[in-house]
């Protein structure tokens, strides 16, 4: 299973969280049933998900529906960064 971290700057993190919580159907369409996230006072957000299919997840991320949702949420689209956690360090 893949592990994804997505970060972005938003216009207002409190508004973003309220609106983000309305996108359950869109997030389920990405193949996930839970997304972990955090916000901070600098209007930055970080999300963590474990999608079963990376290609499908990225296709939905790049879709017009996701772009529209991000616009409503106040995501500064040019700041979105995605990290696929593909390395491991056990100690």
C-alpha angles and dihedrals in degrees: 000000000000123000120213133191117191122187130185145157116245134193093241123002095205092053090043092055093049092050095040089059089062093062100076094124093051092048092048088053086062088063098255133113100192134035121188115210145170135195132196139202091262090067094253124138133196126194131191124197139162106217117188092218120036096193091053092045092052092046091056091043089056094044125113089243091059092045090053092048091050091050092053090047093053096245114165093228095200090062096055112121125181125200122191106206100224101150131072135197116193118187 
